[in-house]
Amino acid sequence: MMTGPLAPGNETIGDLKRRELTVVAPLVALLLVLGIYPKPLLDIVNPAVEQTLRTVNEKDPPPTVADIALRHGEGEQR
């Protein structure tokens, strides 16, 4: 037990009942699938993100070499 010994009244309580496992199992499976292959979800979300960026009239430019060097502590003047 990670949190110490069980309280006296809790020895008979099981971890998950069949009903709880039936609810949790599909959620865990979905998390695993989207963690390994998120492209279907990203394909749904990307048009909304692009529209939002167009609405605020702002693009997300790639970082410049100088920005990357400063993040890693290179190129600092002393």
Summary of the structure (lengths in Angstrom):
residues: 78
radius of gyration: 24.4
end to end distance: 53.2
largest distance: 66.2
contacts: 104
relative contact order: 0.05
helix: 59%
strand: 0%
